[in-house]
Amino acid sequence: MEYYMYILVFHIVSFMSWMAVLFYLPRLFVYHVEHMDKSQFVEVVEIQEFKLYKYIGFPAMLASVASGALMLVLNPTLFDTGLWIYAKLFLLLVLIAYDHSMEIYRKQLLKGTCTKSGKFFRAYNEAPTLLSILIVTFVVLKDIPIYFTSFMLVLFAVVVYVLMKHAKEPNLDVLK
């Protein structure tokens, strides 16, 4: 337990790094799909996607999960503090699945087989924001505030709906 707080700091920093990647990678995917006709631009974006995921995102995810697991091993009483820890772990699994989907989309974009639009990736980009808000809320409050959680789920559902139904694809002709 002597080093527990240092592990906690490392966990928070690695989580922040991981989230930065999950916030930015879908944005790169937006640029990728919306500029497929510009091969030099796409080549640069593909390099950015690869380096962001492989050199920052994946190691940050591993560091976050490993440090979190170490904290649970060092302090197993966390499992006795309420349902919040189980909710956090569940959301962690969802976040890992989301992270894995980013690698699947990255590989599809690289092969030219991805059928998703920029609009889709704009909406998909909202998932890590929602998950991080809920995870941080559960950890800080050591509780699962039902009204807040429900409000956030509805709010993000509305945002995704608006992005998917009403957001216009950008007029790329203006940029030429």
N, C-alpha and C positions, 0 to 999 in steps of 0.2 A: 504493500500500500504506500510505501515511501515515494514511489514514482507515479502514483495514480494520477495526480494532477497534471504531470507532464504528458502522460499518455492522453489525458482528456484534451489538453491543448493541441497535441498532434492530431487527435481525432477531429477536432473542430476545424483545424487548418486543412486537413486532407479532405474533409467533407466540403469545405468552401471551394477548394480547387476542383473537386469532382463536379460540383454544381455549376461552376463557371463553364466547364466544358459542356455540360448538358444544356446550359442556356445558350451557348454560342454555336454548337455543332448544327442544330437544326436550322439556324440562320444561314450557315454556309450552304446547307442543302437547298434552301430557298434560292440563293444566288446561283447554285449549280443548275437546278432545273429550269430556272428562268433565263439562263444564258447559254443553253446547250449549243446554240448556233455559233458561239465564239470559242473555238477550240483552245486558243491560247489562254483565255480567261479560265476555262474549265480545267485546264492542266494545273494552273496555279491553285485553284480552289481544291482540286483533288489532293494536292500536296498538303495544303493546310488541313484538310479533313483528316488525312492520314496521320500527320504529326500531332494534331490536337488530340485525336482519339488514342493513338498508340503510345505517345510519349508523355502525355499529361493525363488524359481521362482514365485510361485503364489502370495505370499505376496509382492514381489518386483514389479510384474506387477500391482497389486492393488495400491500400493503406487505410482507408476509412473503415472498411469492413474488418480488417485485421485488428486495428486499434480498438474498434468497438467490441469485438469479440474478446480481446484481452481485458478490457474494462469489465465485461460481464464475468469473466473467469476470476478476476481479482476481487470483484464485488458482487457475488451471486445474490446478495440480498436485494438487488435491484428487481429481481423477479417477484419479490414479496411486496413491492411498493404500489401495486395496483395494475389495472389493465393497460395503462398508458404504454408500458414497456412492450407489451405484446402488439399493441397498435403500431408503435414505432417500428418494431421488427417486421410486421406485415408490410408497412409502407416501404421499408428498406427492400424487401423482396420485390415489390412493385417497381421501385426505382432501379434495381438491378436488371429487371426484365426490360425496362425502358432503355437503360444503357445498352443492353444486348441488342435491342431493336435498332439503335443508332448504328451499330456496327453492321447489322444486316442491310439497312438502307444505304450505308456508305459503300458497301460492296456492290449492291445493286446499281447505284449511281456510277460506280467505276466501270461496271460491265455494260452499262447502258440499258439495263432491264427494269429500272425503277419506273413505275407508272404513276407515282404520286406527284401532285402539283405543288407549286409554291404556296398556294392557299392551304393545302393540307399541312405542309411543314410549318407554316405560321401558326396554325391551330395546335399542331402536335407539340410545338415549342412551349405551350402553356403548361403541359403536364409536370415538368420538374419544378416549376414555380409553385403550383398547388401542393405537390408532395413535400417540398422543402418547408413551406409555411406550416403545414400540418405537423411534420416531424419536429420542427423547432418549437411549435406551440405545445405539443405533448410533452417534450422533454423539459421545457422551462416550467410549465404548470404542474407537471407530474400528474396529469389528469387528461381526460378526453372531454373537452367542453362540447357537448352535443349541439347546442345552438350555433356556436361558432363554426364547428366542423360542417354542419348542415349548410350554413350560410355560405361558406367557402366553396363547397361542392356545387351549390346552385349558381353562385357567382361565376365560377369557372365554366360551368356548363353553358351559361348564357354567353360568355366571352367566346367559347369555342363555336357555339351556334352562329353567332354574329360573324365570326371570321369565315366559317365554312359557307354560310348562306349569303351574306350581304357584302363581304369584303370583295372589292374588285381586284382582279389580277392587275398588276402594274402595267401601265402603257410603256412598253419597252422602246417603242418608236421614238419617244421623247428623248431617250438617252443616247440615241445614235447621232 
